[in-house]
Amino acid sequence: MTNTYRLWTPLLTGLLLFLLSADAFAGPCKYDRDFDLTLDVSSSETLSILAAAGDLDVIGVSGLEEAVISGKLCASKEEWAQEASINTEPGKHARIEVSLPSTDGGWSIMGSSYVWLDLRVEVPDDLALEVKDSSGDVFVKNTAAVQIDDSSGDIEIDNAHGTVVINDSSGDIEVDQLAGDLTIESDSSGDIEADGVDGNILVERDSSGDIDVMDVTGNVVVERDSSGDIDASDVGGDFRVLKDGSGGIRSRDISGEIQIPDKD
């Protein structure tokens, strides 16, 4: 009994410390700050959004002639909260950029060193977008063409009209109801799911994670897939997988040609 007690005591103590630290990390910010501003994009052809750590929501609104920007910052130090900024630049190629101070020491187990900014941007629903995000989830809804370059976090695109191009290092990608072509240039890790695409789907390079596409009017082409299952259903054009490392490949209701590489 004594030996068992001695074995479990440090384990339970460690678990308790972990739960306490997780609860503290999930709690209210030590220092927070709100941002509210607008950017005239009535004459803009494109809008670039450069986000930092934190979640990003981009919502298209019909008839809007300005970008409506709101942000919620959370930081462990007051000076970091004051140093953070959202910078805007109007013009033909308008720009919104989040600037956060470096935390140097990074994140600790107790969450004592942190700064992030959750950003929401309402934009005209016919304005082409370029989005660059370092970490955090990205949600895009009711927008025109969009190009996304994301380092980490999930990406969700809902009801976009126009070409969508994604370059993603980690996190899941979900595209639902797209009127336009979808190109995923690179996806290092995470699942890819596309449902209701009125156009073609091209996955140039996928390192790991499943690929699941359904209800596509055009062609579905996977140029290179290293690992993970591939599932295609209800495709109006061709379904082609040019190179596949490991994982199963399934297809159903394909109107065009099917090309699947032989397994070694």
C-alpha positions, 0 to 999 in steps of 0.5 A: 500500500505504501509503495502504491501511495508513493507511486500515485502521489507525484502523478496525481500532483502533476495532474492537479498542477496541469489542470490548474495551469490549464484553467488559468490559461483559459481564464480571463486576460490579464490585460485586454484591449478592444479595437474598432476602426474602418477602412475605405475600400470603395475604390479598391481592387484587392484587400490584403489582411495580415493577421498575427496570433489569434483567430481571424473572421472575414465576413462578406457583406453586400453593399458595403464600401468600407472594411469594418474592423474589430479586434480583441487583444489579450496580453500578459503584460500591460506594455504589450497590450499598449504596443499592439496595433492594427494598421490600415492602408487605403488605395487600389490594393488596400491593406490591414495589418496586425502588429504584435510585440514579440514575447521573446521568452515564448509561452510558459506552462502556466501561460505567463507569457502571451499576446494575441489578437482575435480579429473580425473584418467585414468586407464588401462581398465582391472584393478580392482578398489576400489573407496571411495568418501566422496562427489561429483559426481562419473563418471566411464567409460570403466573400469573393475570390480569396487567397490564404497563406496560413501557418497553423490553425484550421481554415473554414470557407463558407459560401464563397464566390470566386477562385480560392487558393490555399497554402497551409502548413498545419490544421484542417481545411474545410470548404463548403459551397464554393462557386469557383475553382479551389486550389490547395497548393500545399497542405503539410498536415490536417484533413481536407474537406470540400463539399458543394464546389461549382468548379474544379478542385486541384490539390497540388501537394498534401503531406498528411491527412485525409482528403474528402471531396463531394458534390463537385461539378468539375474535375478533381485532381490530386497531384501528390499525396504522401499519406492519408485516405482520399475519398471522392463522390458525386464528381461531374468531371474527372477524378485523377490521383497522380501520385499517392504514398499511403492510404486508401483511395475511394470514388463513387458517382464519377461522371468522367474518367478515373485515374488512380496510380498502381500501388507498389 
